[in-house]
Amino acid sequence: MIINDKRALAYIVTIDEIRPIPNYDRVEHARTNGWWCVTRLNELKVGDKAVYFEVDSKVPADDERFSFLEAKHYKIKTQKMCKVFSQGLLMPITLFPELANMEVGTDVTDILKVTYSVVEDNTRKSKNGDPDAKYKSMAQRHQKIFKKPIVRKIMKHKLGRKIMFLFFGKKKDKPLSFPTHFPFVHRTDEERCLIGDTKVQTNNGVLRIADIVNKELPVEVLSYNEKTKTVEYKPIISYQKFAKKEDEDLIEIKYPYRFGNQKTNTIRCTPDHKFYNGSTYVRADEIHQGDKIFIHHHCYDDYVIQVVFGMLLGDSSIYYDKRSGSNNIRIQTSQGEKQLDYLKMKQSLFGEQFFKIYKCKSGYCDNVVYKGCLSADYNISKAVLENCFINNKKTITPTMLKYITPLSLAIWYMDDGNLKHKYDSCSPSIIISTCGFSKNENELLIDMLRNNFGIECNLRREKNKYWSIYITTEGTKKFLKLITQYIPPCMRYKTLQEYENDYFSIQDLRYKKQERLMPIPVISIKKYKGIRRYKTVFDIEVKDNHNFFANNILTHNCENMPWVLGYERPLIVTEKLDGTSSTYILERKGKKKFEFYVLSRNVRQKTPDQKCYHDKNIYWDMAIKNNIEQHLKEYLVANPDLKYVCIQGESVGSVQGNPLKLNEDELYVFNFIRSDVGRLSSIDGKEIIESWGMKFVPILETEYYVPTDMEAFKEYATAKSVVNPNVLREGIVLRDPTNDFSFKNVSREYLLKHGG
């Protein structure tokens, strides 16, 4: 599990499930998250807190609580016991009184003095790297001096090392860390978290995520179901709380409180926290100004737009008060007393709560008129402001006319249309008053009627002043046949006699508001530089949907839990290779100038002779063997708009004990990254890499669906390696080709064979 940007070897969990083991009456099989462990009978119950120790860890020999592991040299490994697999170690939290008040998800690795079972991994896999690396580099430059016995004795002491560095050390001796200024290039195993003040919508109201996590509140949170496209409440199944790295900047995203609203909202998170962009989830540090993120809003669905735009083609006007700094526009319309029933028909579509009718006097005489006022919600406001409100004026645009349907035409016609020669079957015609629109707007309307509905019509100007659209006799019959089903009985005088008794199809139509997912633009995104310092960050895991709304923005939940069973999209499966992670970047620094980066998991390898955790610098060996710098340079030259290009892969062979039994070291690439689009698909990346004469990790399947059964999924990981069919593969890596989500499935048989 990843906590505080490092692998937690021991942490607090709850027991999710317990099963009996057939024919063994003194033990049972207990599960936490996706891990099954053999435990003593009745030692744990479902819901109990426990401490989970991960595979590859080693517990302290001087702690009596672990004395039963003496024969195993205090190492935690994958085992097959009682004919079942046991991966890790589960112990009741009651054995550890010093952990009694700690929350689920707390990393207790350091408290219990748990380390990696392989000594060198304690520095190699540390997020801070080897603390003595600069001293080793210094000694490498001054080999004669540092081979002397007196100097070697001095170097055994921390103070001695510091004194020697004052005299012989150089700034370049300190290893450079993994660079962070390449947006799409990341180390693996990073946290995804929010600050404690982040507001989460729950079935008990809006709550701080810190309160939800710290108190483990049993609330349901508002979430988005991607299958049904609906917003719904879902229970929390895991609570996460981490200490934020001191040297890590938070990202602050600013966005409108609502669409078109001058009031803004912000959310602060770690750089790798993910937000929904309409198709997938993207990291915070890969979001740009103007990108779309998504909020939830109580509003009508898209079908209501056809009615609103029909009203705006007719008598209705847009009232937009810019001084209010909000998007609360209103659609206003007026009807005479004879058309009151027609106005009430419009009201019935939206509901009396949102469409108000007021009785008032006409501005032209003493006659009574009725004013209808529709308070536009987010969806209506967005549609109106984006499509038909230009320079604070109602305006016909091509994008607006894409929404027009026969129902829209019916409302437009009932507002502003007039039927001539109704009872003359040979020459009925329709005139629609369009004097409120310009000639260009009228021509757009005519093109829409002709091209979208096959209605023949012409534009005329009355008294050389007022525009009107004349629909031909044939066009009139076709037009009225199309729209009469939407004309209420009180307005049937506007249709032909032969259609007057047609069924009124929208008599029971009522638009209902519901919680919906709506896009909103990012106003700004930057590193948080405020006064307040956040030491702790939080996250939750949500059942089924695995997302929730944070400060009203749809965000992904934590990815530390095995929620991938039954993952709905097809995945690309590649072989997982047991080696060392290697990254190569070429950055454009100017015209014909480039900088080449060779990187291990955490450290930049500046030169081929730089000391690393292996017998030789395999990272540079692979760069030289495969001529990587030249390949990347040629790619940048051929793509002048790119700022950098990167490949990431696994160097295998003389590392990790050479489990693949290879005769020489090899690099197998798994990521090809461009500065403009990020990671290319495995298929496209493979094509480029192989055209350079290099190797890509074996692709096993391109449309794999994860089963819902954990046992079946774990069994799928075990098979012979494609790289060397004579040995077992370590496991598989699965990637979603629609985004950057990936996860691994390690073979249990491989772990048994290699002591994992």
C-alpha positions in Angstrom: 0.0 0.0 0.0 1.2 3.5 -0.8 1.1 6.0 2.1 3.0 9.3 2.2 4.4 8.6 -1.3 6.2 5.5 -0.1 5.4 1.8 0.3 3.9 1.1 3.7 5.1 -2.3 4.9 2.7 -2.4 7.9 -0.5 -0.5 8.4 -3.9 -0.8 10.2 -6.8 -2.5 8.4 -10.1 -4.0 9.1 -11.1 -7.6 8.4 -13.4 -7.8 5.5 -14.2 -11.6 5.3 -13.3 -14.8 7.0 -13.7 -18.3 5.5 -13.1 -21.8 7.0 -10.3 -23.9 5.5 -11.7 -27.4 4.7 -10.1 -30.2 6.8 -8.2 -27.7 9.0 -10.0 -26.9 12.3 -7.3 -24.7 14.0 -6.9 -22.1 11.3 -9.1 -20.0 9.0 -8.7 -17.7 5.9 -9.1 -14.0 6.6 -9.2 -11.3 4.0 -8.4 -7.6 4.2 -8.9 -5.7 0.9 -7.6 -8.2 -1.7 -5.2 -10.1 0.5 -5.9 -13.5 2.1 -3.9 -14.6 5.1 -4.0 -17.8 7.2 -4.8 -16.9 10.8 -5.6 -18.8 14.0 -9.2 -19.9 14.5 -11.4 -17.2 16.1 -8.4 -14.9 16.5 -10.1 -12.3 14.3 -13.7 -11.4 13.4 -15.2 -9.5 10.4 -14.9 -5.8 11.2 -12.0 -6.1 13.7 -9.0 -3.8 13.4 -5.8 -5.6 12.7 -2.2 -4.9 11.6 -1.3 -6.1 8.1 2.3 -6.8 7.2 3.0 -6.9 3.5 5.0 -9.4 1.6 8.7 -8.5 1.3 8.8 -7.0 4.8 10.8 -8.0 7.8 9.8 -7.6 11.5 12.3 -6.9 14.3 13.9 -9.9 15.9 14.0 -8.3 19.3 10.2 -7.8 19.5 8.8 -10.8 21.4 5.5 -10.5 19.6 7.2 -11.8 16.4 9.1 -14.7 18.0 7.0 -17.2 16.2 8.7 -16.0 13.0 12.2 -16.9 14.1 12.4 -20.0 11.8 11.5 -17.7 8.9 14.2 -15.2 9.9 11.4 -12.8 10.7 10.6 -12.3 7.0 7.1 -12.1 5.6 6.7 -14.1 2.3 3.9 -15.5 0.2 3.3 -19.1 1.4 1.0 -22.0 0.6 -0.4 -23.3 3.9 -3.2 -25.7 4.4 -3.6 -25.9 0.6 -4.4 -22.2 0.4 -2.3 -19.1 -0.3 -1.3 -16.8 2.5 0.0 -13.4 1.3 1.3 -11.3 4.1 0.6 -11.4 7.9 -2.5 -10.4 9.9 -2.2 -9.8 13.6 -4.9 -8.5 16.0 -4.4 -4.9 16.9 -4.9 -5.9 20.6 -1.4 -7.2 20.5 -0.1 -3.7 19.9 -1.4 -1.3 22.6 0.8 1.5 21.2 -1.5 1.5 18.1 -4.9 1.4 19.9 -6.0 4.9 19.0 -4.8 5.0 15.5 -7.2 5.0 12.5 -7.6 2.5 9.7 -5.1 3.2 6.9 -2.4 4.5 9.3 1.2 3.6 8.3 2.9 1.9 11.3 6.0 0.7 9.5 8.4 3.0 11.4 6.6 2.6 14.8 6.9 -1.2 14.6 10.4 -1.0 13.1 9.4 -3.0 10.0 11.9 -3.0 7.1 12.3 -4.6 3.7 13.4 -8.2 3.9 16.2 -7.4 1.4 18.6 -4.9 3.1 19.4 -2.8 0.1 15.8 -2.2 -0.7 15.5 -0.1 2.4 17.5 2.6 0.6 16.8 1.7 -3.1 13.0 1.9 -2.7 13.1 4.8 -0.2 11.5 8.0 -1.5 14.5 9.9 -0.3 17.1 7.5 -1.8 20.4 6.6 -0.2 21.4 9.2 2.5 25.0 8.3 2.0 25.0 8.6 -1.8 26.9 11.9 -1.8 29.6 10.5 0.4 30.0 7.5 -1.9 30.3 9.8 -4.9 32.9 11.9 -3.1 35.0 8.7 -2.2 34.7 7.5 -5.8 36.5 10.8 -7.0 39.2 10.5 -4.3 39.8 6.8 -4.2 43.5 7.0 -3.0 42.5 9.1 0.0 39.4 7.2 1.0 41.2 3.8 0.9 43.5 4.8 3.7 42.6 3.0 7.0 42.4 6.2 9.1 40.0 7.8 6.6 37.9 4.6 6.4 37.6 4.7 10.2 36.5 8.4 10.1 33.8 7.6 7.5 32.2 5.1 9.8 30.8 7.9 11.9 28.1 10.4 10.8 30.1 13.4 12.1 33.2 12.2 10.4 31.5 11.9 7.0 30.2 15.4 7.4 33.7 16.8 8.2 35.3 14.9 5.2 32.6 16.3 2.9 33.5 19.9 4.0 37.0 19.3 2.6 36.5 17.0 -0.3 32.8 17.1 -1.2 31.3 19.0 -4.1 27.8 20.0 -5.0 27.7 17.6 -7.8 28.3 14.7 -5.4 24.7 15.0 -4.2 22.5 12.8 -6.4 19.8 14.7 -8.4 16.3 13.6 -7.6 13.7 12.5 -10.2 12.8 15.6 -12.2 9.3 17.0 -11.7 9.0 19.6 -14.5 7.8 17.1 -17.1 4.0 17.1 -16.9 3.4 13.5 -18.2 6.4 11.8 -16.7 5.9 10.5 -13.2 7.3 8.0 -10.7 5.0 5.2 -9.8 3.2 4.7 -6.5 2.1 8.2 -5.7 -0.6 9.3 -3.4 -3.9 11.0 -4.5 -5.3 13.2 -1.8 -7.2 16.3 -0.8 -6.8 18.8 2.0 -8.9 18.4 5.2 -11.1 21.4 4.5 -12.4 19.9 1.3 -16.3 19.8 1.3 -18.0 16.5 0.4 -21.7 16.2 -0.3 -23.2 13.4 1.8 -26.7 12.1 2.7 -26.2 14.0 6.0 -25.3 17.3 4.3 -22.0 18.9 3.3 -19.1 17.6 5.5 -15.3 18.2 5.7 -13.4 15.2 4.4 -11.2 15.4 7.4 -14.2 14.9 9.7 -15.5 12.0 7.6 -12.1 10.3 7.7 -11.0 11.0 11.2 -14.4 9.9 12.7 -15.0 7.2 10.0 -18.5 8.6 9.6 -20.9 5.9 8.2 -22.3 8.3 5.6 -23.1 7.9 1.9 -21.5 10.4 -0.5 -22.8 11.8 -3.7 -21.2 9.9 -6.6 -21.6 9.6 -10.4 -22.6 6.3 -12.0 -20.9 6.2 -15.4 -23.1 3.3 -16.6 -26.5 4.9 -15.9 -25.2 8.5 -16.3 -26.9 9.5 -13.0 -25.8 11.1 -9.7 -26.5 8.9 -6.7 -25.4 8.4 -3.1 -23.0 5.5 -2.4 -21.4 4.2 0.9 -17.8 4.7 1.8 -15.8 1.5 2.0 -12.4 2.8 3.0 -10.9 5.9 4.7 -7.4 7.2 3.9 -5.3 9.7 5.9 -1.7 10.5 5.0 1.1 12.9 6.1 1.9 15.3 3.2 5.4 15.3 2.0 7.1 18.5 3.2 8.7 19.2 -0.2 5.6 18.6 -2.2 3.6 21.5 -3.5 -0.2 21.3 -3.5 -2.1 22.2 -6.6 -4.8 24.9 -6.4 -7.6 24.8 -9.1 -9.9 27.7 -9.5 -13.3 27.4 -11.3 -16.7 29.2 -11.4 -19.0 28.5 -8.6 -21.6 27.9 -11.3 -21.6 28.3 -15.0 -21.4 32.0 -16.0 -21.0 33.0 -12.4 -18.3 35.5 -11.4 -18.1 33.9 -7.9 -15.3 31.3 -7.9 -14.5 28.2 -5.9 -11.1 26.5 -5.4 -9.9 23.0 -4.6 -6.5 22.1 -3.3 -4.9 18.6 -3.7 -1.7 16.7 -4.3 -0.5 16.9 -7.9 -1.5 13.4 -8.7 -5.1 13.6 -7.5 -7.5 12.9 -10.5 -10.5 14.8 -11.8 -13.1 13.8 -14.4 -12.8 15.6 -17.8 -15.8 14.1 -19.5 -14.2 10.9 -20.7 -11.6 9.9 -18.2 -9.8 11.0 -15.0 -6.7 13.3 -15.3 -4.1 14.3 -12.8 -4.3 17.8 -11.3 -0.9 18.7 -12.6 -2.0 17.8 -16.2 -5.0 20.1 -16.1 -4.7 23.4 -17.9 -6.6 26.7 -17.9 -9.8 26.4 -20.0 -10.0 22.6 -19.6 -13.4 21.2 -18.5 -14.0 19.7 -15.1 -17.4 18.6 -13.9 -19.8 19.6 -11.2 -23.1 18.3 -10.1 -26.2 20.5 -10.4 -29.9 20.2 -9.8 -31.3 21.0 -13.2 -33.4 20.0 -16.2 -32.1 17.5 -18.8 -31.1 18.5 -22.3 -34.6 17.8 -23.8 -35.8 21.1 -22.2 -33.5 23.1 -24.5 -35.8 22.5 -27.5 -38.7 24.3 -25.7 -36.5 27.2 -24.5 -35.1 27.8 -27.9 -38.5 27.6 -29.5 -39.7 30.3 -27.0 -36.6 32.4 -27.9 -37.4 32.2 -31.6 -40.8 33.6 -30.7 -41.9 36.2 -28.2 -39.6 35.4 -25.3 -36.7 37.6 -24.3 -33.6 37.0 -22.1 -33.1 39.0 -18.9 -29.5 38.8 -17.7 -28.4 41.0 -14.8 -24.6 41.2 -15.1 -24.5 43.1 -11.8 -25.6 40.1 -9.9 -22.5 38.2 -10.9 -24.4 35.0 -11.4 -25.8 32.9 -14.2 -29.4 33.3 -13.0 -30.8 34.5 -16.3 -34.6 34.6 -16.8 -36.6 33.8 -19.9 -39.6 36.2 -20.1 -42.7 36.1 -22.3 -46.0 37.9 -22.4 -49.4 36.8 -23.6 -52.8 38.4 -23.8 -55.8 37.3 -21.9 -57.0 35.1 -24.8 -53.7 33.2 -24.7 -53.6 32.6 -21.0 -54.3 28.9 -21.4 -51.4 28.7 -23.9 -49.1 30.4 -21.3 -50.3 27.9 -18.7 -49.4 25.1 -21.1 -45.8 26.4 -21.1 -45.9 26.7 -17.4 -47.0 23.0 -17.0 -43.8 21.9 -18.9 -41.5 23.5 -16.3 -43.6 23.4 -13.2 -45.2 26.3 -11.3 -42.2 26.5 -8.9 -39.8 27.6 -11.7 -42.2 29.2 -14.3 -44.2 32.0 -12.6 -47.1 33.8 -14.2 -47.9 37.4 -13.2 -51.0 39.5 -14.1 -50.2 43.0 -15.2 -51.3 45.9 -17.5 -50.1 46.2 -21.1 -47.6 49.0 -21.7 -49.6 50.1 -24.8 -53.1 50.2 -23.4 -55.2 49.3 -20.4 -55.7 45.7 -21.5 -54.7 42.9 -19.1 -51.6 40.9 -20.1 -49.9 38.0 -18.4 -46.2 37.8 -18.1 -44.5 34.4 -17.8 -41.1 34.2 -16.2 -38.9 31.1 -16.3 -35.9 31.0 -13.9 -33.2 29.3 -15.9 -31.2 26.6 -14.2 -27.5 25.8 -14.9 -28.3 23.7 -18.0 -30.6 26.3 -19.6 -28.3 29.2 -18.7 -25.3 27.4 -20.2 -27.2 26.6 -23.4 -28.6 30.2 -23.8 -25.3 32.0 -22.9 -23.2 29.8 -25.2 -25.6 29.6 -28.2 -27.9 32.6 -28.5 -26.8 35.5 -26.3 -24.2 37.7 -28.0 -23.3 41.2 -26.8 -26.1 41.0 -24.3 -28.7 40.5 -27.0 -30.8 37.5 -28.1 -29.2 36.3 -31.4 -29.9 33.5 -33.8 -26.7 31.4 -34.4 -26.0 28.2 -36.3 -25.3 26.3 -33.1 -28.6 27.4 -31.6 -30.5 26.1 -34.7 -29.0 22.6 -34.2 -31.3 22.2 -31.2 -34.5 23.0 -33.1 -37.1 20.2 -33.2 -40.7 20.1 -34.4 -41.7 21.0 -30.8 -39.5 24.1 -31.0 -41.2 25.0 -34.4 -44.6 24.6 -32.8 -43.9 27.0 -30.0 -42.2 29.5 -32.4 -45.3 29.3 -34.7 -47.8 29.7 -31.9 -45.9 32.8 -30.6 -45.4 34.6 -33.9 -47.1 32.7 -36.7 -50.3 33.5 -38.6 -52.3 31.1 -40.9 -53.8 32.8 -43.9 -56.6 31.2 -46.0 -57.2 28.4 -43.5 -60.4 27.2 -45.1 -59.1 27.4 -48.7 -57.5 24.0 -49.2 -55.8 25.2 -52.4 -53.9 28.2 -51.0 -53.3 28.2 -47.2 -50.0 29.9 -46.2 -48.2 30.8 -43.1 -46.5 34.1 -42.2 -44.1 34.2 -39.3 -43.1 37.6 -38.0 -39.3 37.8 -37.6 -38.9 41.6 -37.3 -36.8 41.2 -34.2 -34.0 39.5 -36.1 -31.6 40.8 -38.7 -31.5 39.8 -42.4 -28.6 37.4 -41.7 -30.5 35.8 -38.8 -33.6 35.4 -41.0 -31.5 33.7 -43.7 -30.2 31.3 -41.1 -33.8 30.5 -40.1 -34.9 29.9 -43.7 -31.9 27.6 -44.3 -32.8 25.7 -41.2 -36.5 25.2 -42.3 -35.4 24.1 -45.8 -32.5 21.9 -45.0 -33.6 20.4 -41.7 -37.3 20.0 -42.3 -37.9 20.3 -46.0 -40.1 23.4 -45.6 -40.2 25.7 -48.6 -40.3 29.4 -47.6 -39.1 32.8 -48.5 -38.0 36.0 -46.8 -40.0 39.2 -47.3 -39.8 42.7 -45.9 -43.1 44.5 -45.1 -43.2 48.2 -45.8 -39.5 48.0 -46.5 -39.0 47.8 -42.7 -40.2 44.5 -41.0 -38.9 41.1 -41.9 -41.3 38.1 -42.2 -40.9 34.5 -43.3 -43.5 33.3 -45.8 -44.1 29.6 -46.0 -45.4 28.3 -49.4 -48.8 26.5 -49.7 -47.0 23.1 -49.9 -44.6 24.1 -47.2 -47.5 25.1 -45.0 -49.3 21.8 -45.2 -46.0 20.0 -44.5 -45.2 22.3 -41.6 -48.6 22.0 -39.9 -48.7 18.2 -40.3 -45.3 18.2 -38.6 -46.2 20.4 -35.6 -49.9 20.1 -34.9 -49.5 17.2 -32.4 -47.7 19.8 -30.2 -50.4 22.5 -30.5 -52.8 22.6 -27.5 -56.6 22.7 -28.1 -56.7 26.4 -27.2 -54.4 27.2 -30.1 -55.8 24.8 -32.7 -57.3 27.7 -34.6 -53.8 28.2 -36.0 -53.8 24.8 -37.8 -55.7 23.5 -40.8 -59.2 22.2 -40.3 -58.2 18.7 -41.2 -55.7 18.6 -38.4 -57.8 20.2 -35.6 -58.8 16.9 -34.0 -55.3 15.4 -34.0 -54.0 14.0 -30.7 -52.3 16.5 -28.5 -49.1 14.5 -27.8 -47.5 16.5 -25.0 -50.6 16.9 -22.8 -48.8 14.9 -20.0 -45.2 16.1 -20.7 -43.5 17.4 -17.6 -39.8 18.2 -17.3 -38.4 17.3 -14.0 -35.2 18.6 -12.4 -32.6 16.1 -11.2 -28.9 16.0 -10.1 -26.8 16.0 -13.3 -23.2 16.1 -14.2 -22.3 19.4 -16.0 -19.0 20.8 -17.4 -17.3 23.9 -16.1 -14.1 25.6 -17.3 -10.9 25.8 -15.2 -10.2 29.5 -14.6 -6.7 29.0 -13.3 -4.4 26.2 -12.0 -1.2 26.8 -10.0 0.9 25.7 -7.1 -0.6 26.7 -3.8 1.5 29.4 -2.2 -0.8 30.5 0.6 0.2 31.1 4.3 -1.5 28.0 5.6 0.6 24.8 5.7 -1.2 21.5 5.3 0.5 18.6 7.0 -2.2 16.0 6.4 -4.2 15.0 3.3 -7.2 12.8 3.0 -9.1 10.5 0.7 -11.9 7.9 0.7 -12.9 4.9 -1.4 -16.5 4.8 -2.6 -18.4 1.6 -3.4 -19.1 0.7 -7.0 -18.6 4.1 -8.6 -15.2 4.9 -7.1 -15.7 8.6 -7.4 -17.2 11.4 -5.3 -17.8 15.2 -5.4 -15.1 17.3 -3.7 -16.0 21.0 -3.4 -18.7 20.1 -6.0 -16.1 18.7 -8.5 -16.2 15.1 -9.6 -12.9 13.4 -8.5 -11.6 9.9 -8.4 -11.3 8.1 -5.1 -8.1 6.6 -3.7 -6.6 3.8 -5.8 -5.0 1.8 -3.0 -7.9 -0.7 -2.9 -8.5 -3.7 -5.2 -11.7 -2.3 -6.6 -10.7 -3.4 -10.1 -12.6 -6.6 -10.1 -15.3 -6.4 -12.8 -13.7 -3.3 -14.3 -16.1 -2.3 -17.0 -13.7 -1.3 -19.8 -11.4 -3.6 -21.9 -7.8 -3.5 -20.8 -4.4 -4.0 -22.5 -2.4 -6.7 -20.8 1.4 -6.8 -20.9 3.9 -9.1 -19.1 5.3 -7.8 -15.9 9.1 -8.1 -15.8 11.2 -8.4 -12.6 14.0 -5.9 -13.1 14.7 -2.2 -12.3 12.6 0.8 -13.5 14.5 2.9 -16.1 13.4 6.3 -17.5 15.0 8.2 -20.4 14.1 11.8 -21.3 15.4 14.1 -24.0 14.4 17.8 -23.4 14.7 20.5 -26.0 16.8 23.4 -24.5 17.0 25.6 -27.6 17.8 25.5 -31.3 19.7 22.3 -31.8 20.4 22.0 -28.1 19.1 19.1 -25.9 19.5 17.7 -22.4 19.5 13.9 -21.9 18.2 12.5 -18.6 19.0 8.9 -17.4 16.9 8.0 -14.4 16.5 5.2 -12.0 13.4 4.9 -9.8 14.1 8.0 -7.7 17.5 9.3 -8.8 19.0 10.9 -11.9 22.1 9.0 -13.1 24.4 11.8 -14.2 27.2 9.8 -15.7 27.8 6.1 -16.7 30.2 5.6 -13.8 27.8 6.9 -11.1 27.3 4.3 -8.3 23.9 2.8 -8.0 22.4 -0.3 -6.2 23.6 -2.7 -8.8 27.1 -4.1 -9.7 27.2 -1.7 -12.7 25.2 1.2 -13.9 22.6 -0.7 -15.9 20.6 2.5 -16.6 23.5 3.9 -18.7 24.4 0.5 -20.1 20.9 0.3 -21.6 21.1 3.9 -22.9 24.3 3.2 -24.7 23.4 -0.3 -25.9 20.2 0.9 -27.5 21.5 4.3 -28.6 18.5 5.9 -26.8 19.7 9.5 -26.8 20.2 9.4 -30.6 16.7 7.9 -31.2 15.0 10.5 -29.0 17.0 13.3 -30.7 15.9 12.2 -34.1 12.3 12.0 -32.9 12.4 15.5 -31.5 14.0 16.8 -34.7 11.2 15.2 -36.7 8.6 16.7 -34.3 9.7 20.3 -33.8 6.7 21.3 -31.7 7.5 18.8 -28.9 9.3 20.1 -25.8 10.5 16.6 -24.7 10.1 12.9 -25.4 10.4 10.1 -22.9 10.5 6.3 -22.8 10.2 4.3 -19.6 10.9 0.6 -19.3 12.2 -2.3 -17.2 15.9 -3.1 -17.4 16.3 -6.9 -16.8 19.1 -9.4 -16.7 21.9 -9.0 -14.1 19.5 -7.4 -11.5 17.2 -9.0 -9.0 19.0 -12.3 -9.3 18.3 -12.6 -13.1 14.9 -14.4 -12.6 14.4 -14.5 -16.4 17.7 -16.4 -16.9 18.9 -14.0 -19.6 22.4 -14.2 -21.1 22.7 -10.4 -21.3 21.0 -7.2 -20.0 18.0 -6.0 -21.9 15.6 -3.0 -21.7 11.9 -3.6 -22.3 10.0 -0.4 -22.8 6.4 0.0 -21.5 5.8 3.8 -21.8 6.3 6.1 -24.7 5.5 9.7 -23.7 5.2 12.9 -25.7 5.1 16.4 -24.2 1.9 17.3 -26.1 -0.4 14.3 -25.5 1.3 12.3 -22.8 1.6 8.5 -23.0 0.8 6.9 -26.3 -1.2 3.7 -26.4 0.8 0.5 -25.9 0.1 -0.4 -29.6 1.4 2.9 -30.9 4.3 2.9 -28.5 5.3 -0.6 -29.5 5.4 0.3 -33.2 7.8 3.2 -32.6 10.1 1.4 -30.2 10.4 -1.7 -32.5 11.1 0.6 -35.5 14.2 1.7 -33.5 15.3 -1.9 -33.1 14.4 -1.9 -29.4 12.2 -4.2 -27.4 8.7 -3.5 -26.0 7.2 -5.5 -23.1 5.2 -8.4 -24.5 1.6 -7.5 -25.1 -0.6 -10.5 -24.1 -4.1 -9.2 -24.8 -5.6 -6.0 -26.1 -9.2 -6.4 -25.0 -9.2 -8.2 -21.6 -12.1 -7.9 -19.2 -11.2 -8.3 -15.5 -13.3 -11.1 -13.9 -15.4 -10.4 -10.8 -13.8 -13.3 -9.0 -10.5 -12.5 -7.2 -9.3 -16.2 -7.4 -9.8 -16.3 -11.1 -8.0 -13.0 -11.5 -5.0 -14.2 -9.5 -4.8 -17.4 -11.4 -4.6 -15.5 -14.7 -1.3 -13.9 -13.5 0.5 -17.2 -13.5 2.0 -18.5 -16.8 5.3 -18.9 -18.6 7.2 -15.8 -19.6 7.1 -14.7 -23.3 10.6 -13.3 -22.8 11.9 -16.8 -21.7 9.3 -19.6 -22.0 11.4 -21.7 -19.7 10.6 -19.7 -16.6 7.5 -18.3 -14.9 6.5 -14.7 -15.6 6.4 -12.4 -12.6 2.8 -11.4 -13.4 0.9 -9.0 -15.6 0.3 -5.3 -15.9 -3.1 -4.0 -17.0 -3.8 -0.6 -18.6 -6.9 1.2 -19.6 -6.2 2.5 -23.2 -8.7 5.4 -22.7 -6.6 7.0 -19.8 -3.5 6.5 -17.7 -4.9 4.1 -15.2 -2.9 0.9 -14.7 -2.3 -1.8 -12.1 -0.5 -5.0 -11.7 -1.3 -8.6 -10.8 1.7 -10.5 -9.4 1.7 -14.3 -9.7 1.5 -16.1 -6.4 3.5 -19.1 -7.7 6.2 -16.7 -8.8 6.4 -15.2 -5.3 6.6 -18.7 -3.8 9.4 -19.7 -6.1 11.4 -16.5 -5.6 10.8 -16.1 -1.9 8.4 -13.1 -2.2 
